[in-house]
Amino acid sequence: MQLIDIGVNLTHGSFAKEREAFLQRAHDAGVCQLVLTGTSPEDSEAALELCRQFDPVGRRLFATAGLHPHEASAWNADSARQLRALLAEPQVRAVGECGLDFNRDFSPRPLQERALEEQLALACELGRPVFLHEREASERLLAILREFRDRLPAAVVHCFTGEKRALYGYLDLDLHIGITGWICDERRGSHLHELVGEIPAGRLMLESDAPYLLPRTLRPRPKHGHNEPAFLVEVLNEVARHRGETPECLAAHSTACARAFFGLPTPE
């Protein structure tokens, strides 16, 4: 059984002393490929460097390159230039993390929208899929995406935590959906139990979002308290249970979906 973790924040400082060990534990757990999330041009460059360091042949580790909506105030022409250069690298497979966050509003909403639109335009130009972030902004995100969807190869709403209306809106636009350990959180993620069954096979992918979103159902809980890619198996089991599928069936179609979406090679 093979899994692909489509969202890992491997540049995060909590991984700094143990990256090689984390990657080995992921491999031992069956997580055969990982996509490292880039949240700014600088962070995206760091993610690419980790790919080169730990997977120089380019068959296991890949990255995204983008500007997170929290950082949208920093978007400028140089940002676009840096991302374009990164997206020319073979291990960089998608534009993002980009999107809208109207929950925290760390950047003004008009600037978030501008940065998103310019990154979507870049994805259309380069023929790359998009790794999207959305919090409390589904209606506005859908409106913007509709303007680009005919030219956009593909897009995934990563770490989906929304309600039924938002999910159906994304599926109507033929988007992919990423599910994390949020579904394992009885305090805030139980509404996803019913919704994950509505996501068609071929549109569903799994992600850890490590080191965030440690699955609350995980036993025993790690002493360090951080999530890691090896724990994606817990997300797999929880999603499979609520979809009425075996973990093996879910692993097969979500992995095939992720491999096709990011254009990943079959690992040796």
Summary of the structure (lengths in Angstrom):
residues: 268
radius of gyration: 17.0
end to end distance: 14.2
largest distance: 47.7
contacts: 952
relative contact order: 0.16
helix: 46%
strand: 16%
